[in-house]
Amino acid sequence: MSTIRQLRIAGIAEGVSFIALLFIAMPLKYVAGYPLAVTIVGSIHGFLFITYLIAMFRALIEHKWGRKKIAEVFVASLYPFGTFILDRKLKLEDNGGAAP
């Protein structure tokens, strides 16, 4: 499996956990008074974020990405739905620029 494919998988998992944290766990904590949701989902998200960073650095080393590409990949993880948008670009790059 290519490092870009690994990054894509890590990005999707990290993105799903981020969305779950923001739109499920946080409302459960602040609206329903259930703080354990943030503890559980936050821990999972933290693990997946670190996994995403490791996958990013592996792809960076293998593909010799420049600063602009590294910044794009990193910043995508900071915004809700960012990794999903990035996934489309990475999919093209993983296919060698060919249409999926």
Sequence and secondary structure as in RCSB ss.txt:
>XXXX:A:sequence
MSTIRQLRIAGIAEGVSFIALLFIAMPLKYVAGYPLAVTIVGSIHGFLFITYLIAMFRALIEHKWGRKKIAEVFV
ASLYPFGTFILDRKLKLEDNGGAAP
>XXXX:A:secstr
  HHHHHHHHHHHHHHHHHHIIIIIHHHHHTS  THHHHHHHHHHHHHHHHHHHHHHHHHHHHT  HHHHHHHHH
HTTSTTHHHHHHHHHHHHHTTT   
